[in-house]
């Protein structure tokens, strides 16, 4: 978790200003966050789905549903989220549809729809679970009470899990992961970011929670770039890694450490970060002077290895 190398000490990059490595890294991160094209990037982000709505209850339910399904490629999960929300809009919107399914589930909802290992029964179950939680507590916001990051997330997920039916499938239950399970809880951390952060592109609806207490949604893109910057160590993007990275980012913005998440994630989502040095592509990245991404694999590196002797 040491500071990133000073760009001035990197071979071939020339002398740097007399700032500390942490200040230098923070400046590059600020530039990255300030220059990201929010409009273009939101179009390829699950955040675009709750942005369809103006009613806070609809934003909450649509946000939770979209966040839960936001795994894998955007081009794969976006159509199913859009189709399900389109169906919900035909029944009064996400909050109203979730409430109706939570009170009297019907097998007609989302018939024939599926995503990866989630079938239409799981999609109905997710919507119904959100509806029952809203009915019992008044809103999804009420499920996530103030506390430490782990306490807030664990408490909210536990309340949601308590609304699952006894016969809920393993696939449906897997959507409600918790910090105590060791999971990075990427999708729920992302949902909290949407609801709690006050700045664009997030909503800032939940004023009872402090953005300073959020934990970064740690996906493969963020984990990889953070490693290139020397902000994180290890090989597993788990809860501990997410907390450690958030602590590292808190050095640069103690009040809003996860504000860098959107820009970092979209370096990978957009393809702007190839995962290795690329002279043409990297030259346009604000992080280039401090990035320690490896060189591209050579043809020799990529050639098949000889079979291991037994």
N, C-alpha and C positions, 0 to 999 in steps of 0.2 A: 504494500500500500504506500510505497514511497512516492515522492513527488516525481512528476515526469521530467525527463532530462531537459536541461536548458537548451533551446534551439541553438544558442551561440556555441555550445560545446559539441554540436553535431558536425561530423566531418563534412567539409565542403559547403557549409551554410554561412560561414562568416561570423563576425562578432555580433552579439545581441546587446540590447539595452541592459542597463544595470538593474534589472528587476529579478525577483526571485523566480525560480521555476514555477512555483504555484501561481504567482501573479501572471506569468506568461501564459500558462495553460488556461487560467481563468479568462484572460483576454481573448484567446482564440475561441473558447467555448461561447463567450458572449457574442463574438462576431458571427459564429455559426448560427446561434439562436436568432440573432437580429436579421440575418440575411435569408433565412429559409422562406420560401414562397408558400405561405400558409394556404392560400386559396388552391393552388395546384396540388399541394400535398394532402390537404383534407379530402380532396376528390378521390384519393387512393388510400383513405384511412377509415376504419370503422366508425370514427367520430362523426362521419357524415350522416349516419343513420339517425342518431338522436337529434341532429341538427335539422331534421325534417319538421320538428315540432316546436311549438311555442308554450304549450301548457306544461308546467313543471312536472306534473304526474306522468304525462306521456314521455317527457324527456327521460325521467328516471327509469321507467319500465323499458323503453326502447333502448336506452343506454346499457342497462344491465343485460338485456337479451343479446344485443349486438356484441358486447364485450365477451360474453360467455362463448359465442360462436367464432370469435376472432382468433382462430388458430389455423395454421396452414397458409396457403397462398391467398392473397386478397381476391384474386380472380375466381377462386373457388368458393370462399365463404360469403362474398358479397352478394351473389345472386340469391342464395337461400335466405339471407337476412332480409334482403329487399322484398322477396316474395312473401315472407311471413308478415312483415310489417304492412305490406299492401293489403293482405287479408285482414289484418287487425284494423286497418283504416276503414274497411268496409263494415266494421262492427263497432264503430264509435271511437276508434283509436286504441293505442296499446294499453293504456291504463284501464279503459272500460272492457276491452276484450280479455285482459288478464283477470279482471275481477269476475267476469262471467265464467271463465274457465275454472277459476279457483273455487267458485261456489257450486257449479254444476258442470263438471267436465263433459265434453262431448267428443266422440270419436271422429266427428266431421272436421274438426279443426286441423289444419295443416295436413290433410289427407294426402298421402303419397310423397310428402316432402321428406328429405333426409339430408344429412351432412356427415360425411365420414361415418363414424360408428353411432351417430345419433339418428334415430328414426323418427317418424312423425309422432309416435307416442312420447318420445323423449322431449321433442319440441313443445308438444302440448303440456307435458309435465313441467317444463321450465317456465312457460308462461303462467300456468296455474299456480306454481309455487310463488312466483313474484306477486300474483294477484292475492293469494292468501296472506302473504306477509304484509302487503299494503292494507288489507282489510283489518288485520289484527293490530297493527302498530300505527296505522294512519298514513304511513308513507314508507318508502324504502330508506329515506334519510333517518327515520327514527330507529332503524335497526343498527345503524352505525353510530355509536355514541362516542363522545370524546374520551381520549385516553392515549396511551402510547400507540405507536403505529401497529404493533402486533395485537394489542388489546382491542383496538378499534376494528381491525380487520377480522380477528378471530371471533369477536363478539357478534359482529354482523353476519358472518358466514354461519355461525352456529344457529342464530335465529332463523336464517333462511333454510338451513338444513332441517330444522325442526318442522318446517312446513311441507317437507317431502312426504309423499304417501308411503305407507309401509312396503308397498310392492314396487317402489321406484327402482329402475334398472341401475345396474352398475355404471352404465354410461352416463345416465343423468346425475347420479351421485358424484361422479368424477368432476363435474362442473363446479362443485362447491368445495374446492380444496382450501386448506388452512395453513397458516404459518407453522403450526405445531406439527403438521405432516412433513415439514421440510420443503414444501413447494415454494417456489418464488411467487406464486399467486399473481402471475403477470396480468391476467385478465381482470382480476378484481382490483389490483393496484391501478390499472389503467382506468377502470370505471370510477374509482375514487378520485383520480386525477381530473377526469372530466367534470365531476360533480363539485369538487372542492376548490381547485385552482381558480383564481380570480382573473387571470390574464388570458388573452387569446392563445390558442384556439378553444380553450375550455370554458365551461358554463359558469362556474362559481356559484352554483345554487345553494350549496350546503354551507351556510355561514357558521354553523355550530362547530365545524371542524377547522383546524388550523393547517394551511398549506405547508407550514414548516414541518409538520409531523408525517407528511406523506412519504411513502417509499416508492422508489422508481420502478415502473413496470419493466422487469428485466426479461427481454426476449433475446433471441440469438443475435440479432443485429446490434443491439445496445451492448450486450456482453462482449461481442467481438471488438467493437470500436473502443470500448472502455479498456480492454486489454492492450490495444495498440497505443493507448495514451498513458499507460502505466497507472490507471486509476483502480485497477482491480487485478487480483491474482486468482489462480485456481482454474479448474477446467469444468466446473459444474455451475450452471446458472440457477442456484437454489436460493432459499430465503436469506441465508447468511450472506451470500454474495450480493443480493439486492440491497440489504441493509448496509453492507460495507461500501458499496458504490454510492449509495445515498449520502453516507457520512462524508465520503470524499468530495462529492459535489456540494455539500453544505459549506465547504471552505470558500466557495465562490459565491454562494447565495444562501445565507443561513435562513432567510425568510421563505424561500421558494426553491428548494434544491432540485425539484423534479421539473423545473421549467426547461431544462435542457433535453428532456426525454424525447419530445416530439421531433426535434431536429436530429438527434442522434439516431433514433429509430429509422427515420426516413433516409438517412445516408445509405442504409442497406436496402430498405424497401424500394427506393427509387432506382437502385443499381448504381448510384453515384460512388459507393464504396464497393470495390471488387474483391476485397479481402486480401489484397496483395498490392504491392507497389505497381502503379501504372503511370508513367511519366505524364502522359497527356491528361488523364482523368484527375490524378491527384493534384496537379498544378492548380486546379480551379477550386480546391477544397480549402476552407479557412483553417482546417486542422493540419494541413500538409507539413508545415514547419516543425510540428511537434509529434507527428504520427510515426510510430515505429512498426508499421505494417511490414510483413516480410516481402521479399522479392518474389516475383511470380515463379512458379515451378518451371524448371527447364524440362526439355523433352526427356533428358536422362532421368530426372527425378520422377517423371510420370511413367516411365517404362515399367512393365511388369517385373516383379521380383522373381528370382529363381525359387522354385519350390523348396520349402524347408525340409531338410533331411530329417528322417525319423530315426 
